[in-house]
């Protein structure tokens, strides 16, 4: 007897994950592949799109082999973003994909588009000022810096839409991803700003737009042969991983805030009103009628991995030592801007700082300090969202970092937020499977039944008082070191230019 399931696959920054989920929301098989990104120069973060399809094929075959009794009713996809993958008329990439806000190369293009279109008009049309998160300036960077590659380009893809294209032949992008292609999408009209697209992306065909849970098409014969999926299986449009994660934990309704603990940290506040603020991202939601105010730290789990690699200690040891270090890391304070910073400071030339170091500090103190730095960064973002009018009534945590109780507690203590942790924290791939089920089920499932809350993290009042004082120092530390780290960033850029020439 067959077990009916949906397949969800997510292309993340550090891995690809696949899950088979049955009609009750239970994961019956899962698999993952770790991968890296390329950093050819400081501020550049790229990836070979061939990895996305190769890993999709491998993981799909792996989970299907693990459960030969499963019949797949639909496929859902998601991926990091907004990314810029330009491909030619035969869907061959003209260069590696440029990743989302962690790639900071397009500074001059941001300045040029802002000057030519006007900062106020860009915000009026797209909801947000241009920043390193915007896809539009990265397309222009390719036109400016790699004109031969741009001349061959005919289509724009992101990880989810690339998988949809390979699976179904459909050329479609979801509204959420499109809304981060600033300044090329009109958020109130929910459509492409055609004159601006033609001005800055001439020769590139505009993708058809759809919502994340809509069916984009069905698996073709060629894709079926490659993946083992039955030809004719419906495939949803999909969306960016953070939004799929919000769906996976039921944190995409008005008043919800999702905290995504991953390689980077992402925050999504959901409402129905288009809120605008110069230091956050205004976007369309995963579902029709929703709007988001979103933000992200450029590093999060990447910092814990960096310290683990640098120190040679395993995570269990580091967590034990960080717990012993206590609130405030024995007088150590860090800024988590090791890859520049996204929101709310929007500073690609920010850099990491440890303040208060002494010879008595150990690796556990450093580890504690970066956990606290990300928590203070979250607090900075939440305060900015609320100042912009976001109504935050419920906070849900998701992602690999939720497996660490210490990190969750530090975030609640530093922010004063109560966090709900759902039973399933796999994240975006699970959300993709849910969106697929919603698209094809006669009676669409309810996420609160698929994935109920398993635990709640509440702030400790004594610790919160200490973090109130540390947050003031955190904000002042950036202001006090900004000029110095910008000078150091200039030196890094110059060194990189010399090494690449």
Buried (B, 14 or more C-beta within 10 A) or exposed (E): EEEBBBBBBBBBBBBBBBBBBBBEBEBBBBBBBEBEBEBEBBBBBBBBBEBBBBBBBBBBBBBBEEBEEBEBBBBBBBBBBBBBBBBBEEBEBBBBBBBBBBBBBBBEBBEBBBEEBEEEEBBEBBBBBBBBBBBBBBBBBBBBEBEEBBEBBBBBBBBBBBBBBBBBBBBBBBBBBBBBBBBBBBBEEBEBBEEBBBBBBEEBEBBEBBBBBBBBBBBBEEBBEBBBBEEEBBBBBBBBBBBBBBBBBBBBBBEBBBBBBBBBBBBBBBBEEBBBBEBBBBBBBBBEEBBBBBBBBBBBBBBBBBBBEEBEBEBEBBBBBBBEBEBBBBEBBBBBBBBBBBBBBBBBBBBBBBBBBEEEBBBBBBBBBBBBBBBBBBBBBBBBBBEBEBBBEBBBBBBBBBEBEBBBBBBBBBBBBEBBBBEBBBBBBBBBBBBBBBBBBEEEBEBEEBBEEEEEBEBBEEBBEBBEEBBEBBBEBBEEBBEEBEEEBEEBBEEBEEEEE
